[in-house]
Amino acid sequence: MSNLHLISRRAFVGGMSASLIACASPRLTSTTNTADVIVIGAGLAGLHATKQIENAGYKVLLIEGSGRIGGRLHTLDDLPGSPDAGGIQIGAGYKRFHAIADELAVERYVPPPSPRGSLYHIGGALLTAQQWPEAAQNKLTAREKTTPPDRLFFSYLKDLPRLENVADWMEPEAQAIDIPLRQYLKDQGASGEALRLINANLNGNSIDTQSALHMARSLAIFRAGGSPIRYVRGGSQRMTDAMAAALKSDILLDSPVKAIADAGSGVALSLGDGRQFRARQVICTAPFSALRSMDVQADLPNSLRTTIARLPYTRASFAYISATEPFWQNDGLPETIWSDDPILGRVFVLGDNPAMVKVWLNGPSADLVDAMDDASAGAAIIRKIEEARPSAVGKLKLLRMFSWQKNPFARGIYHHIGAGQSPTLAQAAQYSGQRLHFAGEHLAQQSSGIEGALESGARAAEHVLTML
């Protein structure tokens, strides 16, 4: 039986099983438990936690607000080539991921080497790396001029204090670099133009709000991760599909949680459609950006409540564009475009057959296209690509716009440490509840992203098992 059929059999939204469960718990004050444990969120953290608790012999109900399994592992199977909109790269050091993938026979592969170098579109001009140092559009200082725009950031991070262990980001000593990236970069001598270019395509929202400690943690994770990088065959969502298919527990889709109440002897949930559920223990893996829309009635420490309210998530919007031919093979220029134009950002080639590109916009640039309807945003982006790369003229068609911050169950692609937020985030990551617990990539201590979600889900499940 296919994964889809297995999930559909258990995803009983609106069916008789859901009705019976709802009748068993008509009020938040009911003492009847729906399950031993309810897990909120069917992404990596929720699926992994569910499996661990299920294996220990307890009854688990997995509740997902959206209509799909996978969370921020999201493969766009409706598009040619099934490109990924969420997590893609699997590091060699992702031990949990690889162990689960091996067990479930999820195939991974080493992708071909990425093309070296970028084509630069700066101040409206098209430039190669060789042309950049002497270009009129190069307003950098003498010491910066020879560094290409997409390498400026890392050229200034080389002197960032090094974390010997990834978890050292939680130590009080690390707070010395828990300062805005702009401040750190200026202290390193970055010019105003360098700051502008770095901010143009930051993997975050702004150098004014993102912490330099976030980058120190990211570099430590990168060093610990090893190589080679692998991808999941058929798209990253094949992993969460397989994890869901391996569960025996019921999965409730299209069931957004409205309220969570710790009643002392258990935890009660109220869904947006009025259904009520209750369990001895609850693990919530929703991103904090989405959790903010839920009414959480529980005695939580101030550090956790502050982190839930303020933890930043990177705003990211993508345009998936098909081409009548792989024009990048015909003009002798690098495949990737790196632009300071707020509506162009970075352009990546997804493949030659079918010929497709992906435009990646972060922060204010994502806000800019999100304010348009999809057709207008796509047309504006295509015009910019054609201006930047004449070989693309007349060959492009928008397939889909995709916004993570428009997704009410994500509200961003991934979290980052906001400047000055490391102490409260560290406390939140180490918090262990009595009945209500939290997990997700945002609470990982040793990892980030895909592996971080599994790490956090495993830790929450292990703690819950000590409470049952």
Solvent accessible surface area in square Angstrom, and as a share of the most:
residue,aa,sasa,rsa
1,M,167,0.74
2,S,57,0.37
3,N,55,0.28
4,L,126,0.63
5,H,106,0.47
6,L,38,0.19
7,I,14,0.07
8,S,64,0.41
9,R,154,0.56
10,R,6,0.02
11,A,22,0.17
12,F,25,0.10
13,V,55,0.32
14,G,70,0.67
15,G,30,0.28
16,M,155,0.69
17,S,52,0.33
18,A,1,0.01
19,S,57,0.37
20,L,116,0.58
21,I,33,0.17
22,A,21,0.16
23,C,99,0.59
24,A,47,0.36
25,S,1,0.01
26,P,75,0.47
27,R,151,0.55
28,L,57,0.28
29,T,106,0.62
30,S,10,0.07
31,T,119,0.69
32,T,68,0.40
33,N,61,0.32
34,T,10,0.06
35,A,5,0.04
36,D,33,0.17
37,V,0,0.00
38,I,0,0.00
39,V,0,0.00
40,I,8,0.04
41,G,12,0.12
42,A,0,0.00
43,G,14,0.13
44,L,13,0.06
45,A,5,0.04
46,G,0,0.00
47,L,1,0.00
48,H,25,0.11
49,A,0,0.00
50,T,0,0.00
51,K,56,0.24
52,Q,50,0.22
53,I,0,0.00
54,E,23,0.10
55,N,104,0.53
56,A,53,0.41
57,G,69,0.66
58,Y,67,0.26
59,K,120,0.51
60,V,6,0.03
61,L,4,0.02
62,L,0,0.00
63,I,1,0.00
64,E,12,0.05
65,G,14,0.14
66,S,21,0.13
67,G,46,0.44
68,R,56,0.20
69,I,6,0.03
70,G,1,0.01
71,G,28,0.27
72,R,47,0.17
73,L,6,0.03
74,H,26,0.12
75,T,4,0.03
76,L,2,0.01
77,D,78,0.40
78,D,101,0.53
79,L,17,0.08
80,P,62,0.39
81,G,66,0.63
82,S,33,0.21
83,P,16,0.10
84,D,19,0.10
85,A,1,0.01
86,G,11,0.11
87,G,26,0.25
88,I,54,0.27
89,Q,104,0.46
90,I,0,0.00
91,G,5,0.04
92,A,38,0.29
93,G,29,0.27
94,Y,38,0.14
95,K,160,0.68
96,R,93,0.34
97,F,0,0.00
98,H,28,0.12
99,A,61,0.47
100,I,22,0.11
101,A,0,0.00
102,D,94,0.49
103,E,134,0.60
104,L,48,0.24
105,A,91,0.70
106,V,11,0.06
107,E,99,0.44
108,R,51,0.19
109,Y,63,0.24
110,V,81,0.46
111,P,30,0.19
112,P,109,0.68
113,P,129,0.81
114,S,91,0.59
115,P,71,0.45
116,R,224,0.82
117,G,29,0.28
118,S,10,0.07
119,L,1,0.00
120,Y,1,0.00
121,H,8,0.04
122,I,2,0.01
123,G,61,0.59
124,G,59,0.57
125,A,24,0.18
126,L,60,0.30
127,L,16,0.08
128,T,25,0.15
129,A,32,0.25
130,Q,150,0.67
131,Q,97,0.43
132,W,1,0.00
133,P,34,0.22
134,E,159,0.71
135,A,16,0.12
136,A,81,0.63
137,Q,57,0.25
138,N,6,0.03
139,K,137,0.58
140,L,8,0.04
141,T,62,0.36
142,A,94,0.73
143,R,157,0.57
144,E,4,0.02
145,K,69,0.29
146,T,102,0.59
147,T,29,0.17
148,P,15,0.10
149,P,2,0.02
150,D,44,0.23
151,R,126,0.46
152,L,1,0.00
153,F,24,0.10
154,F,114,0.47
155,S,38,0.25
156,Y,13,0.05
157,L,5,0.03
158,K,149,0.63
159,D,93,0.48
160,L,15,0.07
161,P,71,0.45
162,R,155,0.56
163,L,17,0.09
164,E,137,0.62
165,N,91,0.47
166,V,15,0.09
167,A,20,0.15
168,D,40,0.21
169,W,3,0.01
170,M,35,0.15
171,E,84,0.37
172,P,91,0.57
173,E,137,0.62
174,A,9,0.07
175,Q,79,0.35
176,A,83,0.65
177,I,18,0.09
178,D,12,0.06
179,I,38,0.19
180,P,42,0.26
181,L,0,0.00
182,R,79,0.29
183,Q,86,0.38
184,Y,10,0.04
185,L,0,0.00
186,K,119,0.50
187,D,99,0.51
188,Q,57,0.25
189,G,40,0.39
190,A,10,0.08
191,S,21,0.13
192,G,56,0.54
193,E,32,0.15
194,A,0,0.00
195,L,8,0.04
196,R,109,0.40
197,L,0,0.00
198,I,6,0.03
199,N,51,0.26
200,A,34,0.27
201,N,19,0.10
202,L,7,0.04
203,N,76,0.39
204,G,2,0.02
205,N,19,0.10
206,S,21,0.14
207,I,0,0.00
208,D,69,0.36
209,T,74,0.43
210,Q,1,0.00
211,S,0,0.00
212,A,0,0.00
213,L,0,0.00
214,H,23,0.10
215,M,20,0.09
216,A,3,0.02
217,R,7,0.03
218,S,39,0.25
219,L,40,0.20
220,A,6,0.05
221,I,22,0.11
222,F,160,0.67
223,R,94,0.34
224,A,71,0.55
225,G,13,0.13
226,G,45,0.44
227,S,91,0.59
228,P,56,0.35
229,I,56,0.29
230,R,75,0.27
231,Y,58,0.22
232,V,5,0.03
233,R,120,0.44
234,G,43,0.41
235,G,8,0.08
236,S,1,0.01
237,Q,21,0.09
238,R,69,0.25
239,M,0,0.00
240,T,0,0.00
241,D,21,0.11
242,A,16,0.13
243,M,11,0.05
244,A,0,0.00
245,A,20,0.16
246,A,37,0.29
247,L,6,0.03
248,K,174,0.74
249,S,11,0.07
250,D,57,0.30
251,I,0,0.00
252,L,0,0.00
253,L,21,0.10
254,D,86,0.44
255,S,1,0.00
256,P,58,0.37
257,V,14,0.08
258,K,128,0.54
259,A,10,0.08
260,I,0,0.00
261,A,11,0.09
262,D,40,0.21
263,A,56,0.44
264,G,43,0.41
265,S,85,0.55
266,G,0,0.00
267,V,0,0.00
268,A,2,0.02
269,L,0,0.00
270,S,14,0.09
271,L,2,0.01
272,G,51,0.49
273,D,97,0.50
274,G,48,0.46
275,R,34,0.12
276,Q,27,0.12
277,F,1,0.01
278,R,11,0.04
279,A,0,0.00
280,R,90,0.33
281,Q,9,0.04
282,V,0,0.00
283,I,0,0.00
284,C,1,0.00
285,T,13,0.08
286,A,11,0.09
287,P,13,0.08
288,F,1,0.00
289,S,12,0.08
290,A,5,0.04
291,L,2,0.01
292,R,101,0.37
293,S,96,0.62
294,M,31,0.14
295,D,75,0.39
296,V,22,0.13
297,Q,85,0.38
298,A,20,0.16
299,D,141,0.73
300,L,13,0.07
301,P,51,0.32
302,N,127,0.65
303,S,15,0.10
304,L,1,0.00
305,R,98,0.36
306,T,44,0.25
307,T,5,0.03
308,I,17,0.09
309,A,62,0.48
310,R,167,0.61
311,L,2,0.01
312,P,27,0.17
313,Y,12,0.05
314,T,0,0.00
315,R,71,0.26
316,A,0,0.00
317,S,0,0.00
318,F,0,0.00
319,A,0,0.00
320,Y,0,0.00
321,I,0,0.00
322,S,25,0.16
323,A,14,0.11
324,T,115,0.67
325,E,64,0.29
326,P,32,0.20
327,F,5,0.02
328,W,8,0.03
329,Q,108,0.48
330,N,101,0.52
331,D,46,0.24
332,G,76,0.73
333,L,50,0.25
334,P,39,0.25
335,E,51,0.23
336,T,22,0.13
337,I,3,0.01
338,W,18,0.06
339,S,1,0.01
340,D,23,0.12
341,D,25,0.13
342,P,77,0.49
343,I,14,0.07
344,L,0,0.00
345,G,3,0.03
346,R,33,0.12
347,V,5,0.03
348,F,65,0.27
349,V,32,0.18
350,L,73,0.36
351,G,25,0.24
352,D,66,0.34
353,N,148,0.76
354,P,60,0.38
355,A,10,0.08
356,M,4,0.02
357,V,1,0.01
358,K,8,0.03
359,V,0,0.00
360,W,46,0.16
361,L,2,0.01
362,N,17,0.09
363,G,0,0.00
364,P,87,0.54
365,S,15,0.10
366,A,0,0.00
367,D,59,0.31
368,L,77,0.38
369,V,3,0.02
370,D,29,0.15
371,A,92,0.71
372,M,57,0.25
373,D,88,0.46
374,D,75,0.39
375,A,74,0.58
376,S,51,0.33
377,A,1,0.01
378,G,0,0.00
379,A,44,0.34
380,A,12,0.09
381,I,0,0.00
382,I,26,0.13
383,R,138,0.50
384,K,57,0.24
385,I,0,0.00
386,E,42,0.19
387,E,115,0.51
388,A,0,0.00
389,R,1,0.01
390,P,90,0.57
391,S,28,0.18
392,A,0,0.00
393,V,87,0.50
394,G,67,0.64
395,K,53,0.23
396,L,24,0.12
397,K,135,0.57
398,L,42,0.21
399,L,57,0.28
400,R,74,0.27
401,M,24,0.11
402,F,17,0.07
403,S,18,0.12
404,W,1,0.00
405,Q,25,0.11
406,K,104,0.44
407,N,39,0.20
408,P,67,0.42
409,F,75,0.31
410,A,2,0.02
411,R,110,0.40
412,G,0,0.00
413,I,11,0.06
414,Y,69,0.26
415,H,9,0.04
416,H,2,0.01
417,I,0,0.00
418,G,3,0.03
419,A,34,0.26
420,G,52,0.50
421,Q,40,0.18
422,S,2,0.01
423,P,43,0.27
424,T,41,0.24
425,L,1,0.00
426,A,6,0.05
427,Q,101,0.45
428,A,3,0.03
429,A,6,0.05
430,Q,102,0.45
431,Y,70,0.27
432,S,64,0.41
433,G,1,0.01
434,Q,110,0.49
435,R,68,0.25
436,L,4,0.02
437,H,5,0.02
438,F,19,0.08
439,A,0,0.00
440,G,3,0.03
441,E,13,0.06
442,H,2,0.01
443,L,5,0.03
444,A,2,0.02
445,Q,32,0.14
446,Q,99,0.44
447,S,16,0.10
448,S,35,0.22
449,G,31,0.30
450,I,14,0.07
451,E,8,0.03
452,G,0,0.00
453,A,11,0.08
454,L,0,0.00
455,E,6,0.03
456,S,2,0.02
457,G,0,0.00
458,A,6,0.05
459,R,77,0.28
460,A,11,0.08
461,A,0,0.00
462,E,96,0.43
463,H,47,0.21
464,V,0,0.00
465,L,54,0.27
466,T,104,0.60
467,M,66,0.29
468,L,41,0.20
